[in-house]
Amino acid sequence: MTQKQLWFSLLSLLYFIGFSQDMKEGFNYLETGKYQEASLFFEKILTTYPSNKTAKLCYGRAVGLNGNALRAISIFEELKKEYPNDYEIKLNYAESLLWNKEFKKAEGFYKQLVNEDKSSFPAVLGYANTLSNLKKYEEALLRVNEALLIIPANPNALISRKYIRLGYASKLAQKREYDLADQMLDKNLKDFPRDKDTLLNKINIYMAINKFEEAKSLYKQLGVKKSDSILSLNGLALIAHKMHKEKKALKIAEGALIAVKPYEKDSLLTLNVKERYIQALIWNGKYVKAREEINELYKKYPNHSKVLAMESGLGMYTSNFDKSIENYQKILANDSTSFDGNLGIANAYRAVNDPYASLTYAYKTLRFYPEQRDAQKLIKTLNLQYSPFVEHKTSYTIDNGDNEAWSFLLKTEIPFSTKLTFTGKYIYRTTRNKKPENDHKATSNNFTLGGNYKLTKNISIVGELGVLKANSSTNDYSQLLTSIFIKAKPFKLQNLEIGYSKELQDFNAELVDRKIVMNNYIINYNLNTNFNLGWYTQYIYTTQSDENKRNLLFTSLYYKILRRPSTKIGFNYQYISFDNQVPEIYFSPSRFNVVEIFADLIKNSSEKEAYWFYRANAAAGYQFIENEEKSTTFRIEGELGYQFSDRLRASLYGKHSNIASATAAGFKFTEVGFKLKWYLTSKPLFYKKIEKIETKILKK
């Protein structure tokens, strides 16, 4: 017997032992869900028989189930006063509290009812549902199992247990207890094989722990019905994206677009399919087509949050962050609790270097969606971005001129706010020429202090001031060193640096001994595009203390082939000229040109906290030194490292080049080394300011 059937058996009993008027029509309205008709029917009965307990009880249920929970509570409270020991009236009153979402009050009242009669199925099941609404899933599961002992296999109780398990599994998944959550959902599938809600929850768990093959298998189980197969295709497209198979994702999304045509009257299903298709276009860099599709949807769904989210996503991929922020604000105006709106705008504010706004919305995401992984990850990333760290680098260099060098670098950055960062650097370098006829040694100690200050979101000033102390076989001296740069993003997808640096030629012992100071005037410019083409240019004009002058131009045109791992190929050109040629001291041609093709491969991120990373770069071409015949060039560079945690990473690297300009002396050279980076804390030194944002939002 179902809970509904039990209720109406009780009401029918009251009917037969009550007054003689016929209320069967009203009972039928209640049983068939026609609550408006039922409320009008029993209201009419009560005008003639105002004291009819059965009519009052039915009227209370009718108005409550019709959406007026407060009126129902009032009716049952009156009945309770009139019949204080009537258990059925108490049960109806308890249920009315659930209709009005007064779960805490209902919990206490149901507890009393269960204590009065532990064999009451409606009381035990109502208590279980109340505990479930209060997210007390463990106790709710015990109670619903008790209800199933009273009436085994009761459909209402089985459905309640299904949703209790779904809530419990979701709570376990939030706490990263994925195995327990999965086991909980497996129990549901024994009661309800191929249950859609349960399968979708299992898929979410597998997606969270990157078990994409298992998630794919479940989506295929889900896609038995035609309408569910469209949902399945949408999910499979997302999985392909998560596995970085963007072309496959687009192909699946296109299939879903064809499959949904017979269901065009289902506007929500059609919109969901369109959304995934547009996302797949964006993932594949087909931004023009995505824009056309979004514009078409705007005609049909103006100011719809889903369409706004699609345009926002396009803006994030094309670096149109201001437009994305504008759209996310519209989404939040429609619904302040929107997940897409809150997390989306948090990421957009991070992209425009507004960390406090980013944190504000990340915490708002957690307020509405506790333990949400992406929001937690964003907060963690922002905290580390402004946490102090130290870097160490040890390198050994040799060249075919019999020079060798050891270098030790220690660097620290300490952010005092989101705008101001202190920097400190110490470099110890020792060099030696091993030729017996030219045995020469030199050491240098370089200590600099500096800072980085953000003038605006797009403009920073970076400066350093330091001292280099050099000791060679024949000379000891100190030299003041300095650098200052303005870094800016003048337009979307562009970076510009203009600056000055003063440094000492210290590649080998002879150069250290000669105390050649270089004044470099530098311009760096980088242009990216939304069609994977990029262009980088550097120009340096140098005046030296030996009265020489240098012009250096380097430009690189490259094309990004893949995003993961980041892969690009390109063409480099380098030009160098010196006013004076002093080849016996250092490489100083009147003109020097290099042209080369190169390939670059970088894997520097992962969904996991600990992972291997690598970088490889190779180039080959020709160099032209003054009037000499062209000669072939090649260079190769690689790095392999391991990130032990968010705060610690280490790597080994090596590079080799035969390009004449690769060293100040103009030799072939090889370098190997070790790098280490360690964040000293997991949170910024100014964390109290961030904590105020967290407290203000999460404890509202």
N, C-alpha and C positions, 0 to 999 in steps of 0.2 A: 504493500500500500504506500502510495506517495504521500508527502507531507500535505499537498493540496487536497488529496482525497480524504485524508484523515480529518483535516479542518472541516470539510463539507459533510462528512459523516456526523461530526459533533454538532454542526449547525442544523443538520436535518433532524437529529435527535431532539434538539431544542424545539425545532418546528413542530414535531409530532406531539410533544408534551406541553407545548405552549398554547397560545391563544388560537382561536379557530380560523383566523383570517389566513388566506392563502398567500404565502411568500415564496412559493416555488419559482416563480418568474424571476424574482430578485436573486435567488440562489444561483439560477442559471447564468444571470448577468455576471455575477462574481466569478463563477467557475470558468466562464469563457473569456474573462478579461475585459468585459464591457463595463468599466468602473464608473464612467459618467452616467450611463443608464441605470446602473445599480444604485448610485447615490441618489438620483432623482426618485427612483422607485421607493427606497426605504425612507427617504425624507417625506414622501407622500403618506406612507404607512404611519410614520410617527406623528403626523398632524392629527390623525384619528386616534392612534394608540400611543400617546407620548411616553407611557411607562413600559412599553414592550421591550424587555431586555434583549431578546433575540434581534429585533429590528434595530435597536441602538447599536448592538455589537456589529451587525452587518453594515449599518450605516457608517460606523467608525472605520471599518476595514475599507469600504468603498471610497470614502473621501481621502483616506490615507494613501491607498494604492493609486488614486487618481492624481496624486501630487501634493495634496494639502496635508502634510504630516502633522503640522502644529494643531490643526483642527481635530485630527484623529486622536492625538495625545490628550487634548482637552476632553473629548468624549469618553475616552477610556478612564481618565482620571475621575470623571463624574461617576462612571459605573463602579469604579473601585471603592469610592466612598459609600455608594449605595449597597454594594455586595463585596465587602472587604475580604471575604474568604473564598470568593469564586476564582478558582485556579485558571479557568479559561479566559476570564477577563484579564487576569494578570499576564497571561501569555500574550494576549493581543496588545496590551499596554507595552510590554517589553519589545514586541516587534515594531510598534510605532516609533519607539526610540531609535531603532535602526533606520527606519524610513527617514527620520530627521537627522541622521548621522550623529546622534548623541551616543557615541560608542562607549565612552567612559562610564556614563550613567547606566547604560544598558548592561555593561559588564557586571556591575554590582547587583543589579536587579535580577539578571539571569542566574547569577550565582546563588541568590536566595531561592529562586524557583527550583534549581537543581537540588539544592539541599532539602527542599520540601518534598520533592518527588524525583528520585534518581532514575526512575523508570519512564519518565515523561520524554518521549521522543522529541516533540517540538521544543521543549525547554533545553535539552542537551544539544540539539542541533543549532538552535538559536544562539546558545552560549558559544558554540564552536565558531559560528559565523561572526559573532561579535569580537571574539579574540583575534580572528583572522583580520578583521578590519582595523584592529589595534596593532597589527603586525606582530602579534604574539603567536607566531606560527607553530612553535613546538607544542605549546599547551593546546592550541586549536586542533592540532592533529590528534592529540590524545582524546579530546572531547568528541571529535567527529567519528573516531573509531568506536567510542562508547555508544554513540547514536546508532552505528551500524550493527552493534551487538544487540540493541533493542529491536531494530527492524532490519535484519540482514538484507543486503543488496538493494536497499532503498535508493531509487534513482536520485532524489534530491540530495541525500547525504553523500552519494558517490560524486555528484557534481561539485558539492561543497568541498569534498576532500581533494578533488582535482585542483580547484582554485587555491586551496590552502597550500597544497604542494607547490603550485606554480609560484605563489608568493614566497614560500620558504626557500625554494630553489633560487629565486632572484636575490633574496637576502644573502644566501650563502655565496652566490657568485660575486656580489658586491664586496664581500669579505675575502675574495680570492680563493674560497674553498670550493674549487670547481669540481673536484671528484665527488664530493658529497652532494653538490647540486645536481650533478649528472645522474647519480644514483636515485635521487628523489624523483627526477623526471622519468626515469625508467619504470618506477613503480606506477606512475600514471599511465604509461603505455600498456601495462598489463590490464588495467581497468578499461582503458579506452585506446585500443590499437589504432595507430596512425592518426592520433588526435592532433589536429592542426596547431592548436595553441602550444601543446607540449613540444611538438617537433620544432616550432619556431623558437621556443625558449632554449632547446638543446642546440639549435643552430647558433644562437647568440653566444652560448658558452664556447662552442668550438671556434667561432670567429675570434673571440676574446683571447683564446690561447693558441691561435694560429693553426688549429687543426682543420685546414681547409678541405682536405680530401673527405674527412668525416662529414663536414658541413655540406659538401656537394652531394654526398650519398643521401643525406636526409632531405635535401631539396628535391631530389629525384623521387623519394618516397612521397613527398608532399604533392607532387604534380600529377596525381591520378585523375582528379577532376579537371575539366577543361579550364575553368576559371582559376583553380589553384595552380595549374601548370604555368599560367602567366606570372603568378607570384613567384613560382619556382625559377622561371627564367630571369626575372628581375634580381633574385638573390644570387643566381649563378653568375650573372654579369658582375655583381659586386665582388664575389669571391675571386673572379678572374683578375679584377683590378687589384685586390689585396695581394694576389700572387704576382703582380706586376706584368700581367699578360693583357696589355691594354687593347691590342687588336682583337683578341678573342672576346674581351668584354664588350667591345662595340658590335661584334658580329652577333653575340647573344642578345644584346639590347635591340638590335635591328629585328631579330627573330620575334622578340616579345612585341615589338611594334606591329608586326604583321598579325600575330596571334590575337591581339586585343581588338582588332577591327570589328569582329562580330559583337563586341561588348561596348561599343562606343556610347551607348546610353548610360553605362556605369561611369559617370564622370570621374569619380575618385580613382577607380582602377586605371582608367585611361590616363589620368594625370600622373599617377605613380609610374606608369610605363614610360610616358614622355619624359618624366624627370630623370629616370635612369638612362634613357637614350641620350639626353642632353649632357648628363654627367660623363657618359662614355665618349661623347664627342670632345668634351673638354679634356679628358684624360689623354686623348690621342692628339691633342693640339689642334683640333679642327674648330678654331675659335669663331671663324666667320659663319660657318654652318650653325654652330651653337647659338650665336647671336640671332640669326634668322629664325630659328625655332623658338627662342625665347620671345621674340617680338610677336610671333604668331600667337603664342599663348597669352600674352598680355591683352590681345584683342578680345579673347574669350574670357579671361580671368583677370581683370584689372585689379591691382593691389592684392592679389592672392599671395599668401605667405609662401607657398611652395614655389611659385614663379619668381617671387622676390629672392628666395634662397638660391634658385638656379642662377639668376643674374649675379648675385653676390659671389657664388662659387666661381663664375666666369671671371669676375673682377679680381679674385684672389690669385687665379692662375695667370692673369695678364697684367698683374701689378697695378690694377686700377683700384687701389685699396680705399680711397676716399668714397668712390661709388659704392663699394661693398659696405662700408660703414653706414652710408645713407640708407641702403636697402635693409640692412640688419636692424636699423632703428625703426623702420616701417614695420618690420616683422614683429618687433617687440611692442610697438604701439597696438598691433592687432592682438597680441598675446604676450604678456610680460613674462610668462613661464616657458616660452618656446625654447626648446633645446637648441635648434638650429640658430635661433636669434642670439641667444646668450653666448654659446661657445663660439659661434661664427664671428661675432663682433669682438670677442676676446682675442681671437687669432688675428683679426684685422688690425686691432689697435697695437698688437705686438709688432705687426709688419710695418707700421708707421712710427715705431719707436715711442709709443706711449704706454710704458709698462704699468703705471698705476691704473689706467683705464682698463688695460688688459686683465690685470689681476682682479679688478672689481667685478668684471663680467664672468671671469672664471669661477670666482667664489659664488656668484649668483647662480651659475650652472650647478654647483654643488649644493646650493640651498634647495633648489628644486629637484635635483637628481643626485642624492647623496652617494658618495663613493664613485662617482662617474670617472672612469679611467682617463679619458682624454683631457678632462678639466684638471685632474690631479697631475697629469703629465705636464700640462702647460704651466701650472703653478711651480712645479719642480724645476722646469727648464728656466723660467724667469728668475727663480731664486738663485740657481747656479750661475746664470748670466751675470749677476751682480754680486757674486761671492768672491772673496779673495782667493788667488791661486799662485802657485809657484811653478816655474818651468825650468827644467835642466836639459842641457844638451852637451854631449861630449863628442868631439869629432877628431879624426885623424886624416891628414891630407898629405899626399905625395904627388910629385910631378916628375916629368922626364928631364928636368934640370937639376935633379938630385936635391930638391928642396923637400923638406918634410915639416909638418906642423901639427901640434896638438892644441886643441882649443876647448875651454870649459866655460859654459855660459850658465848663469843663474839669473832668472828674471822673475819679478813678481808684479802683480797688479792687484790693487786694493781699492775697490769702489767705495767711496764715502757717501754717495747718493747715486741716483739714476743718471745724474748729469756729470758728476765729477769723479774721476778715477786717478789715483796715484800710481805711478810706475817707478820701478827701480830695477837696475840691471848691472850685473858685474860680469866682465869677460876677462879671463886669463888666457893668453895665447903665447906659446913658445914656438919659435921657428929655428931651423938649422939647415945649412947647406952642407951636404956630406962629402963634397969633392975635397980631396986632400989639399989641393992648391988653393981652395977658396972656402976653408972651414970657417963658417960664420954663424954665430948664434945671436938670438935676440929674444927678449920676452917683453910682453906688454900687459899692463893691468888697466882695464877700462871700467870706470864706475860712473854711472849716470843716474840722475833722478829726473822725473818728468811727470806729466799729467795729460789727461784727456778731458776736455770740457765740451759738453754739447751746448752750443749757443742756441740752436733751435732743433726741431726734430730731424732736419735734413742737413744741418751744418755743424761740424765739430772742429775744434782747434786742438792740435796735438803737438806737444813740445817736450824736448829733453835738453838737459844741461849736464855736462860731465867733464871728467878729467881723465886723460890717458897718460900713464907714466910708462915710458919705454926705457929699456936697458939693453944695449948691444955691446959687442966686443969693443967698440971704440967710442960709444956715445951714450950718454944718459940725459934724459930730458922729460919735461912734462908738457902736455898740450891740452888746452881747453877745447872741448868738443860741444857742438850744439846742433839742434835741428828743430824746425818748426814747420808744421803743415796745416793747411786748411783743407778739410775733407767735406765734400758736399754732394748732394744728389740734386743737381739743377733741374732735371726733368725725370719723368718716369723712365725706369730701366737704364738710367745713366749715373755714372759715378765719376767725380772729378776730384783730383788732388793737386794742390799747388803748394810748393814748399821749398825750403832751403835746408841743407845739412852741411856741416863741417866735419870732416873725418880725416884720418891719417892712413896713408898707404902702409899696410902692415902685413901684406900677403907673405913676404919672405923676409929673412934677416937683413938683406942688403937694403931693401926698401925702408925698413924700420930705421936703419942706420942713417939714411939720407933725410929723414924727417920731411917727407913730402906731404904737405897739408892740402886737402882738396876742398874747395868751396863749390858745392853742387846746387844748381838752381833747377828745380824739377817740376815737370807737369806730367801727370798720369791721367788718362781718360779711358773709360770703359763704357761701351755701348752694347746693351743686350737687345734682343728683339723677341717678339712673340712667335717668330717662325724659326727659332733655333739658331739663328745666325748671330755671331758676336764679333766685336772688334775692340782690340785693346791697343793703345798707343802710349809710348813713354818717350819723352824728350828730356835730356839732361845737358845743361851747359855748365862746364866746369872750368874754374880758374884755379891754378895750382901755385903753390909757394915757390916753385922753380921757374916761374914765369911762363909756363906752358898753359895752353888752353885746349879744351876738348869739347867736341860736339858728339852726342850719342843719340841716335834715333832707333827705337825698336817699335815695330808694329806687327800685330798678329790678327789675322782674320780666321775665324774658326766656326765650325758647325757642330752642334750637339746632336749626336746620333741617338743616344739612349739617356734616359734619366737614371735608371738603376741597372747596373752601376753607372755612374756618370761617365759618359764616353764622348769624346769629341776629337775631331781631326781638323787640321788647319794648315795654314801657310804663314811662315814667319819671315820677316825681313829686318836686317840690322845694318845700320850704317854708323861708322865711327871715323872721326878725323881729328888729328892733333895739329896744332900750329907748328910745333917743333918736333923733329924726329930724334929720339934718343934711345934707339933700340938696345944699346949696350946696358941701359939701366932698366927700362920697362917698355912694354909693348906700346908703341906710339906712332902708328902709320899715318901718312898724310890722308889716306883714304882706305877704308876697309868695308867690304860688303859681304853679307851672308844671306843666302836664301835657303830655306829649308821647308820640308813638310814634316808634320809631327802628328802624333796620336797621344791621347791622354786618357787614362782610365783611373777612376777614383771610386772607392767604396768606403764611405766614412760614417755610415749610420746604420741602425738596425732597430727593429721593434723590440729586440731583447736588450736588457740592461748590460749584459756582458757579451762581447762579440769580438771577432777578428775584423780588422780594417786594413786596407791596403791602398797603395797609390803607385802607378807606373806611368812613366813618360818616356817616349823615344822619338828621336828626330834624326833626319839625314838630309844632306843638301850639299851646297858648294859654297866655298869662301873665296873672295877675291882680295888679295893684299896688294895694294898699289898696282904696279904693272906686272906683277908675277902672274904665272899661269894659274888658272883656277885649280883648287884642290877640293877633294871630297871632305865632308864633315859628318860627324855623327856624335850623338850624345844619348845617354840613357840614364834614367834615374828611377829609383824604386824605394818603397817603404812598406814595411809589414809590421803591424802592431796589434795589440790586444787591449780592449777596454775592459778593465776588471770590474768597474762600477761606474756610476755617473760621475764619480769624483776622481777616478784614477785611471790613467792610460799610459802605456809605454810602447815604444817602437824602436826598430832598427832600420837604418836607411843606408843607401849607398848611391853614388853617382860617378859617372865618368864622362869626360868630354875631350875631344881633340880640336875644338874650335879655338882659334888663336886668341880670341877675346875673352875666353872663359876665365882667365886669370890675369891679374895685372901684369905678370911677367910674360904672358903670351905662350904658355906651355900647355901641353896635354896634362890633365890632372885627374886624380881619383880621390874620392873622399868617402869614408864610411863613418857611421856614428850611431849614437844612442840618444833617444829623447824620452823625457818623462814629464807628465803634467799631472799636478795634484791640486785639487780644490781643498783649501784648508778647512772650510766650513761648508755645510750644506745650505746655509742661509746667509743673506747679506748681513753686514755689520749693522746696517740701519733697519734690521728686521722689525723693530717695534712699530715703525710706521706702516709696514705691510700688515702686521698683526692687527692694527687698528681697523684696517679695511676688512680683514677676515672676521673680526669680532662684530663689527657693525652689521655685516651682511648675514653671517651664519647664525647669529644670536638674535635676529629680529623677532 
